[in-house]
Amino acid sequence: MKKIRALVLTSLFLFAPGIFVSAEDPSGGGFSLGLGIGIGVQNFPNPAYTGLGDEPKFYTFQTLMLAPELVLGKFAVGLDFKLNYRFTAGASGDRFEVREEDWVVGDFQEFLDVYLPKIQYIRYGRKGDPIFAKLGTIEDATLGNGFIMAGYSNALYLPETRIFGLSLDIDGALFDFPYLGFESFAANLARFDVFGARVFTRPLAGTGLPLLSRMQVGGTVAMDRDPRYFAERYDNFPPALLPPSDASVLIYGADFRLPLLAGDLLSLAFFGDGVVQKEGSGAMTGLGGRLAGFVRYGAQMRFMQDNFIPTYFGASYDLFRPDQYLVYDGTVEKKGGIGWFASLGFEALADKIVFTTSASGPLGAIEGNYFSWQALFEVKEGVVPGFFFDL
């Protein structure tokens, strides 16, 4: 019954009723101000619970959520304040209490863990602009062609845990120097565990040749300094299978990208990667682009040695960190071979509604390698008043 009650209360919180009030600049200057309000209930584990006495396993708190949002041109800020409170605290059960763990901190590390996530996001520009910066919740971090990191999300443990990350891209074209640029990402600025960067050059930028002047050649490095982090804190992962306390993941590679078509209705690029992991290497070549400006498509051929994991930092990485580390470290064997990958999706309303689907599999029979398919549908905050979700 306690498990059922916890599930029901958590569901009520996730789908709590809410309102979103906004005011836009009537002059059309690109300014808008909004406020999301939500109410609900949430269960929190009792740290003093032993199972031997009468103390409850969970404490139930009412929740009031305030989510103000400010947009001014390319600059946007979203905040996330949750007040968890109850009127049934104390020995007599009639004392008002605010959950202290949400606000009271003991040291600087706890300050970062508690207060940075109250900033939902700070954003300037969008991915692909000459300058793009986003801090806070990031659901779709990608570096280069995505053979190392693609669609990585630091939001998988919402709503109970909000992580404050950073994406920062700068293209030298912004300073009339189109030869160099970089992309970077850090999943959690409080702990700096998963992070990566890509530096690229356009070696033919000064030639003026159509399409060839936009060819990119780049190099990427990505790392996870603590592959056991979430498993220790949130998951019932067998302790014997957890990575060592000093475990880390380091992946690096080189890539290229050559535009073949660059129209508004249809774009197409030819690209490729070579990637090195601890126990295996891999390579990929493919084609991809956009149709009508909002439909994304792509196809790849993949060449993988044993124990190589393509797109190691993917959309669900935080859920499977220890499992992937066992393959990365060679503890669990994964056969290599030649495989394929295909994707299709669309984005609408300034990327606030996103649908992607992808499939992959081996060419021929490869032991332990099977056909796989996944899809993501996401409605981000600001589309439906007080409501956002992903499936």
Secondary structure, 3 states (H helix, E strand, C coil): CHHHHHHHHHHHHHCCCEEEEEEECCCCCCEEEEEEEEEEEEEEECCCCCCCCCCCCEEEEEEEEEEEEEEECCEEEEECEEEEEEEEECCCCCEEEECHHHCCCCCHHHHHHHHHHHEEEEEECCCCCCEEEEEECCCCEEECCCCCEEEECCCCCCCCCCCCEEEEEEEHHHHCCCCEEEEEEECCCCCCCEEEEEEEECCCHHHCCCCHHHCEEEEEEEEECCCCHHHHHCCCCCHHHCCCCCCCEEEEEEEEEEEEEECCCEEEEEEEEEEECCCCEEEEEEEEEEECCCEEEEEEEEEECCCCCCCCECCCHHHCHHHHHHHHCCCCCCCCEEEEEEEEEEEECCCCEEEEEEEEEECCCECCECCEEEEEEEEEEEEECCEEEEC
